[in-house]
Amino acid sequence: MSMLPQPASSLSRSRFSSWAALCLLLGMVLLAVSPVAGQTGAPEVRVLTIDGTITPPMAQYVNRGIRSAENDNVDAVVIEIDTPGGLSSAMDDITRRILESEVPVIAWVTPRGARAASAGVFITYASHIAAMAPGTSIGSASPVSSDGGEIDETMSRKITNDAVSNIRNLADLRGRNADWAEKAVTEADNITADEALQLGVVNLLAPDLDTLLNDVDGMQATMASGSTVTLRTAGAITAGTSMNLLERALQLASDPTIAYMLLSFGALGIFLELGNPGGFVPGIVGVICLVFGLYALGTLPVNWTGVLLIGISFGLFFIDLFVTSFGVLLAAGLTCFVLGSYLLIDTNVPGYEGVSRPIIWSSTAVIIVAALLIGSAALRVLRKKPATGASALIGMVGTVRRELDPTGMVYLNGELWTATATGVASGQAALPVGSRVEVTAIHGLRLEVRETAAQEASSLKGSLRDRGASVIPVKRGLGRVDP
């Protein structure tokens, strides 16, 4: 029986089946290996930094960092804390975001000498794991007024009780010392890192980030969904999330001294623009600074008495531009400005200090210099001869077109004017046609003129010639008249 060759189509189907089986086998191998590869991959940890006063821009930054960590499915978020406190509203935003996080959050008070004061205590208690570096401290979480006003006894008790219940809830949720937390709020108690570990305020001490990640490895954290996660952080790859440019700018503007400078320069720019309109640059810069300054006021514990005094001061400066007060309004405005500057920030709020004293007096000096510049410019304008209008004709020289005896016509600035010559009475020698006269006053549509100095000299010379006399000029300004 002879062997017949197989058709080409049968060979192609056989080769395709072989490749398909090989690919299927390879896929099954990869599917079996992938979980093992995922388990053996290095974990990833995201690091955020709270360094400075707790402000709305800081809360926005923490929110963005945790959201990014959730989207990237990292294993944990470490928040490095070094803060004197800040606004309770921004603190609430941060603690709420930590409580809602689906990624374990580790609060770490660092570096040596750092502190988690006031709002920092609440953030530390809200985190799933709390740690401190040796040589750090935590405490002083007593609430205070953020509007610069006095708190009466009833309101103070309400605020304190609310803060106590809040921090006790956080302590019970994370299994930490609730009694000390209450003491930190009611008595402003402050303790060191070693004491915090002994009292059960924090879970551990860690001098550096690698030690922290190795020590928390294997700990469990309960997420907002109720699920329990076992931390895998040993040997983790760390990546930092920094503030973006806008957040940095807003955080910088939230500094009391910077906010004060923005407000001062903003009002000063508008002041200069109104005093010397047409430049546009001072006005534009002033508006931009004023917008950022007003934003900063919304993030600061301001004393509204100070804000009102500063507003009154610039109102007096603006009025002084249009009213001649001989410096009285300027002096009153400067007094209000200095007093308002000292009262602007409520320094009772933790994390906030008053405006820098050198900045206050430097700004006052700048305002004085600006007022002097505007005043000198206004004085030059008043002394300058008018360029248009009837007043501009004073001092101009015209030509007599109809004899002034004493009234006639004068050609001036392309127009014929009725004019009366001063010093020429009826019956005396009139000013002839062609004489040059200078305008001394204007009465309606009639000019009052007098002979120019050159014209008077010419008239005197003609009179002497008529009498047969000659004028012989000599050196040193002496002359002789010969009959």
WONORMO-V427071 format. One record per residue. N is the residue number from 1. PHI is phi in degrees with one decimal (999 if undefined). PSI is psi in whole degrees, 0 to 359 (999 if undefined). Layout:
# WONORMO-V427071
n = [N & N]
phi = [PHI & PHI]
psi = [PSI & PSI]
This chain:
# WONORMO-V427071
n = [1 & 2 & 3 & 4 & 5 & 6 & 7 & 8 & 9 & 10 & 11 & 12 & 13 & 14 & 15 & 16 & 17 & 18 & 19 & 20 & 21 & 22 & 23 & 24 & 25 & 26 & 27 & 28 & 29 & 30 & 31 & 32 & 33 & 34 & 35 & 36 & 37 & 38 & 39 & 40 & 41 & 42 & 43 & 44 & 45 & 46 & 47 & 48 & 49 & 50 & 51 & 52 & 53 & 54 & 55 & 56 & 57 & 58 & 59 & 60 & 61 & 62 & 63 & 64 & 65 & 66 & 67 & 68 & 69 & 70 & 71 & 72 & 73 & 74 & 75 & 76 & 77 & 78 & 79 & 80 & 81 & 82 & 83 & 84 & 85 & 86 & 87 & 88 & 89 & 90 & 91 & 92 & 93 & 94 & 95 & 96 & 97 & 98 & 99 & 100 & 101 & 102 & 103 & 104 & 105 & 106 & 107 & 108 & 109 & 110 & 111 & 112 & 113 & 114 & 115 & 116 & 117 & 118 & 119 & 120 & 121 & 122 & 123 & 124 & 125 & 126 & 127 & 128 & 129 & 130 & 131 & 132 & 133 & 134 & 135 & 136 & 137 & 138 & 139 & 140 & 141 & 142 & 143 & 144 & 145 & 146 & 147 & 148 & 149 & 150 & 151 & 152 & 153 & 154 & 155 & 156 & 157 & 158 & 159 & 160 & 161 & 162 & 163 & 164 & 165 & 166 & 167 & 168 & 169 & 170 & 171 & 172 & 173 & 174 & 175 & 176 & 177 & 178 & 179 & 180 & 181 & 182 & 183 & 184 & 185 & 186 & 187 & 188 & 189 & 190 & 191 & 192 & 193 & 194 & 195 & 196 & 197 & 198 & 199 & 200 & 201 & 202 & 203 & 204 & 205 & 206 & 207 & 208 & 209 & 210 & 211 & 212 & 213 & 214 & 215 & 216 & 217 & 218 & 219 & 220 & 221 & 222 & 223 & 224 & 225 & 226 & 227 & 228 & 229 & 230 & 231 & 232 & 233 & 234 & 235 & 236 & 237 & 238 & 239 & 240 & 241 & 242 & 243 & 244 & 245 & 246 & 247 & 248 & 249 & 250 & 251 & 252 & 253 & 254 & 255 & 256 & 257 & 258 & 259 & 260 & 261 & 262 & 263 & 264 & 265 & 266 & 267 & 268 & 269 & 270 & 271 & 272 & 273 & 274 & 275 & 276 & 277 & 278 & 279 & 280 & 281 & 282 & 283 & 284 & 285 & 286 & 287 & 288 & 289 & 290 & 291 & 292 & 293 & 294 & 295 & 296 & 297 & 298 & 299 & 300 & 301 & 302 & 303 & 304 & 305 & 306 & 307 & 308 & 309 & 310 & 311 & 312 & 313 & 314 & 315 & 316 & 317 & 318 & 319 & 320 & 321 & 322 & 323 & 324 & 325 & 326 & 327 & 328 & 329 & 330 & 331 & 332 & 333 & 334 & 335 & 336 & 337 & 338 & 339 & 340 & 341 & 342 & 343 & 344 & 345 & 346 & 347 & 348 & 349 & 350 & 351 & 352 & 353 & 354 & 355 & 356 & 357 & 358 & 359 & 360 & 361 & 362 & 363 & 364 & 365 & 366 & 367 & 368 & 369 & 370 & 371 & 372 & 373 & 374 & 375 & 376 & 377 & 378 & 379 & 380 & 381 & 382 & 383 & 384 & 385 & 386 & 387 & 388 & 389 & 390 & 391 & 392 & 393 & 394 & 395 & 396 & 397 & 398 & 399 & 400 & 401 & 402 & 403 & 404 & 405 & 406 & 407 & 408 & 409 & 410 & 411 & 412 & 413 & 414 & 415 & 416 & 417 & 418 & 419 & 420 & 421 & 422 & 423 & 424 & 425 & 426 & 427 & 428 & 429 & 430 & 431 & 432 & 433 & 434 & 435 & 436 & 437 & 438 & 439 & 440 & 441 & 442 & 443 & 444 & 445 & 446 & 447 & 448 & 449 & 450 & 451 & 452 & 453 & 454 & 455 & 456 & 457 & 458 & 459 & 460 & 461 & 462 & 463 & 464 & 465 & 466 & 467 & 468 & 469 & 470 & 471 & 472 & 473 & 474 & 475 & 476 & 477 & 478 & 479 & 480 & 481 & 482 & 483]
phi = [999 & -82.6 & -85.3 & -98.8 & -64.1 & -75.7 & -63.3 & -63.2 & -66.8 & -68.1 & -64.3 & -65.4 & -66.5 & -66.2 & -67.6 & -65.4 & -63.9 & -63.6 & -64.9 & -64.7 & -65.4 & -64.7 & -64.5 & -62.7 & -63.0 & -64.5 & -63.5 & -66.0 & -64.2 & -63.8 & -64.4 & -75.5 & -84.4 & -59.7 & -62.2 & -65.5 & -63.5 & -65.9 & -73.4 & -89.3 & -70.1 & -70.2 & -67.9 & -124.8 & -126.6 & -100.7 & -114.0 & -111.6 & -131.6 & -104.2 & -126.2 & 121.6 & -69.4 & -77.5 & -130.2 & -55.0 & -60.7 & -65.8 & -63.6 & -63.5 & -63.4 & -63.7 & -60.9 & -65.3 & -65.5 & -68.3 & -62.4 & -63.9 & -64.6 & -64.7 & -65.2 & -90.7 & 54.8 & -75.1 & -82.4 & -165.4 & -121.6 & -106.2 & -107.8 & -81.3 & -117.7 & -150.8 & -142.3 & -86.2 & 123.9 & 163.8 & -75.2 & -67.1 & -65.0 & -68.0 & -61.6 & -61.4 & -62.0 & -70.1 & -63.2 & -64.5 & -68.0 & -67.1 & -64.5 & -90.2 & -68.3 & -98.9 & -120.6 & -56.8 & -111.4 & -112.0 & -88.9 & -132.9 & -78.5 & -157.5 & -84.2 & -58.1 & 90.5 & -75.7 & -145.6 & -117.0 & -101.4 & 52.3 & -59.8 & -63.3 & -64.8 & -64.6 & -64.8 & -64.3 & -67.0 & -74.1 & -72.2 & -66.3 & -125.7 & -119.7 & -141.0 & -138.6 & -84.6 & -57.5 & 85.6 & -106.7 & -143.5 & -148.9 & 141.8 & 56.6 & -108.3 & -69.2 & -76.1 & -137.0 & -69.1 & -111.5 & -116.5 & 81.7 & -102.3 & -78.2 & -103.4 & -73.4 & -62.4 & -65.2 & -65.4 & -61.8 & -65.9 & -63.1 & -63.6 & -65.1 & -63.2 & -64.1 & -65.9 & -64.4 & -63.1 & -63.9 & -74.8 & -68.3 & -61.0 & -63.6 & -64.2 & -66.3 & -65.1 & -101.2 & 71.2 & -114.7 & -69.2 & -78.5 & -65.9 & -67.4 & -58.9 & -65.2 & -65.7 & -65.1 & -82.5 & -81.5 & -119.1 & 55.0 & -68.6 & -136.1 & -133.2 & -85.3 & -64.1 & -63.2 & -65.8 & -62.3 & -68.0 & -65.9 & -84.0 & 77.7 & -77.9 & -124.4 & -85.1 & -164.0 & -109.9 & -146.7 & -77.3 & -145.6 & -67.5 & -62.5 & -62.2 & -59.1 & -65.7 & -69.8 & -75.1 & -85.0 & -61.1 & 94.4 & -69.2 & -110.6 & -135.9 & -96.3 & -84.5 & -63.1 & -76.1 & 97.9 & -77.3 & -104.4 & -117.0 & -94.2 & -69.0 & -122.0 & -127.2 & -64.2 & 66.4 & -70.8 & -83.1 & -104.1 & -139.6 & -91.3 & -114.9 & -98.2 & -64.6 & -79.1 & -62.3 & -65.9 & -63.6 & -64.0 & -64.2 & -69.5 & -65.0 & -65.2 & -66.5 & -79.6 & -73.8 & -54.6 & -66.9 & -65.2 & -60.6 & -63.2 & -65.7 & -62.7 & -63.3 & -65.1 & -68.0 & -63.8 & -65.3 & -67.0 & -62.1 & -66.5 & -59.3 & -66.3 & -65.1 & -69.5 & -74.8 & -140.5 & -65.7 & 113.8 & -81.6 & 66.5 & -60.4 & -58.9 & -66.7 & -65.3 & -61.6 & -62.8 & -63.9 & -61.6 & -62.7 & -66.8 & -63.5 & -64.5 & -65.7 & -67.8 & -61.7 & -61.9 & -60.1 & -72.0 & -108.1 & -117.3 & -80.6 & -88.3 & -96.7 & -69.0 & -64.5 & -64.1 & -61.5 & -63.1 & -64.1 & -66.0 & -62.4 & -64.0 & -61.8 & -73.1 & -63.2 & -66.0 & -62.5 & -66.0 & -63.2 & -63.0 & -67.8 & -115.5 & -123.6 & -81.0 & -116.0 & 56.2 & 88.3 & -66.8 & -64.5 & -63.2 & -64.5 & -65.2 & -64.2 & -64.5 & -62.6 & -63.2 & -64.2 & -66.7 & -62.4 & -63.5 & -65.4 & -70.5 & -96.6 & -61.2 & -105.6 & -82.2 & -78.5 & -74.4 & -76.6 & -60.2 & 94.6 & -121.1 & -115.2 & -69.3 & -65.8 & -57.0 & -62.3 & -58.3 & -66.5 & -60.5 & -73.8 & -67.3 & -64.0 & -62.6 & -63.8 & -63.1 & -64.0 & -62.7 & -62.0 & -62.3 & -63.8 & -65.3 & -64.6 & -65.9 & -64.4 & -66.8 & -64.9 & -64.6 & -65.6 & -64.6 & -66.2 & -66.0 & -81.0 & -73.8 & -67.1 & -60.2 & -94.1 & -137.2 & 86.0 & -64.8 & -63.7 & -69.8 & -78.4 & -62.0 & 92.4 & -75.5 & -109.2 & -124.4 & -120.8 & -71.0 & -107.1 & -133.1 & -44.3 & -92.0 & -137.8 & -85.2 & -108.5 & -164.3 & -121.4 & -127.5 & -93.7 & -143.0 & 55.1 & 81.6 & -137.1 & -95.0 & -123.7 & -75.1 & -137.4 & -122.6 & -87.6 & -84.1 & 84.6 & -117.9 & -89.0 & -62.7 & 94.1 & -89.2 & -63.9 & -84.3 & -84.3 & -73.8 & -62.6 & 97.4 & -67.6 & -98.7 & -129.5 & -114.2 & -75.8 & -111.7 & -161.8 & -132.3 & -125.0 & 68.4 & -105.8 & -115.7 & -93.8 & -110.2 & -128.6 & -143.4 & -63.4 & -75.1 & -61.4 & -66.1 & -67.6 & -63.8 & -63.1 & -66.1 & -65.6 & -62.3 & -64.8 & -66.6 & -64.9 & -66.7 & -64.6 & -62.9 & -91.2 & 80.2 & -97.1 & -128.3 & -105.0 & -111.1 & -70.8 & -125.4 & -68.5 & 62.0 & 76.8 & -94.4 & -143.4 & -140.9 & -110.2 & -103.1 & -72.5]
psi = [124 & 145 & 127 & 140 & 143 & 148 & 154 & 327 & 325 & 321 & 320 & 319 & 322 & 319 & 322 & 320 & 321 & 315 & 323 & 318 & 321 & 316 & 320 & 317 & 318 & 320 & 321 & 323 & 314 & 321 & 324 & 330 & 331 & 318 & 323 & 318 & 321 & 326 & 330 & 354 & 152 & 135 & 163 & 136 & 135 & 135 & 124 & 159 & 120 & 100 & 100 & 196 & 141 & 114 & 167 & 318 & 325 & 319 & 321 & 320 & 314 & 319 & 316 & 320 & 317 & 320 & 319 & 320 & 321 & 317 & 328 & 1 & 44 & 167 & 332 & 162 & 129 & 126 & 111 & 126 & 129 & 91 & 143 & 356 & 200 & 205 & 138 & 328 & 317 & 323 & 317 & 320 & 319 & 313 & 322 & 321 & 324 & 318 & 329 & 358 & 142 & 9 & 133 & 133 & 128 & 117 & 128 & 111 & 113 & 160 & 195 & 135 & 352 & 168 & 151 & 85 & 154 & 249 & 332 & 330 & 315 & 319 & 320 & 316 & 329 & 337 & 154 & 319 & 137 & 133 & 158 & 147 & 149 & 142 & 11 & 175 & 164 & 145 & 198 & 65 & 25 & 132 & 148 & 169 & 144 & 10 & 8 & 2 & 170 & 145 & 123 & 170 & 317 & 313 & 321 & 319 & 320 & 314 & 317 & 316 & 322 & 317 & 322 & 313 & 323 & 311 & 332 & 323 & 316 & 319 & 317 & 323 & 322 & 0 & 41 & 176 & 106 & 328 & 317 & 323 & 318 & 322 & 326 & 329 & 313 & 329 & 5 & 40 & 147 & 134 & 163 & 175 & 318 & 317 & 322 & 322 & 318 & 323 & 356 & 24 & 324 & 165 & 328 & 168 & 141 & 123 & 336 & 172 & 319 & 317 & 318 & 311 & 324 & 323 & 327 & 353 & 129 & 346 & 158 & 147 & 139 & 123 & 173 & 331 & 351 & 351 & 151 & 130 & 134 & 122 & 135 & 93 & 352 & 128 & 25 & 153 & 123 & 142 & 133 & 146 & 114 & 165 & 140 & 179 & 318 & 317 & 321 & 317 & 317 & 323 & 320 & 319 & 339 & 356 & 132 & 317 & 318 & 316 & 319 & 318 & 321 & 316 & 316 & 312 & 327 & 310 & 324 & 320 & 316 & 322 & 314 & 322 & 319 & 325 & 331 & 72 & 155 & 341 & 330 & 321 & 309 & 322 & 316 & 312 & 320 & 317 & 316 & 313 & 321 & 322 & 312 & 324 & 320 & 324 & 316 & 324 & 327 & 347 & 5 & 153 & 83 & 152 & 113 & 342 & 318 & 319 & 317 & 318 & 319 & 320 & 318 & 322 & 315 & 333 & 319 & 323 & 317 & 318 & 324 & 339 & 332 & 355 & 132 & 106 & 0 & 37 & 356 & 313 & 322 & 315 & 319 & 320 & 319 & 321 & 314 & 322 & 314 & 315 & 316 & 325 & 320 & 331 & 359 & 315 & 135 & 105 & 359 & 340 & 128 & 137 & 354 & 132 & 163 & 172 & 141 & 130 & 315 & 325 & 321 & 311 & 331 & 318 & 321 & 318 & 321 & 319 & 319 & 315 & 317 & 319 & 320 & 320 & 316 & 320 & 318 & 323 & 319 & 322 & 321 & 323 & 320 & 325 & 343 & 140 & 135 & 142 & 341 & 168 & 180 & 325 & 336 & 343 & 340 & 128 & 350 & 153 & 130 & 183 & 135 & 126 & 335 & 130 & 133 & 106 & 62 & 357 & 141 & 211 & 140 & 136 & 118 & 127 & 39 & 10 & 155 & 130 & 145 & 130 & 150 & 129 & 133 & 145 & 1 & 103 & 163 & 132 & 346 & 175 & 126 & 164 & 117 & 170 & 137 & 349 & 149 & 128 & 154 & 136 & 129 & 338 & 165 & 129 & 93 & 243 & 16 & 133 & 147 & 123 & 166 & 162 & 144 & 165 & 321 & 322 & 321 & 318 & 320 & 321 & 319 & 318 & 320 & 323 & 320 & 322 & 322 & 332 & 5 & 16 & 159 & 146 & 119 & 103 & 142 & 170 & 164 & 23 & 11 & 153 & 167 & 138 & 118 & 136 & 999]
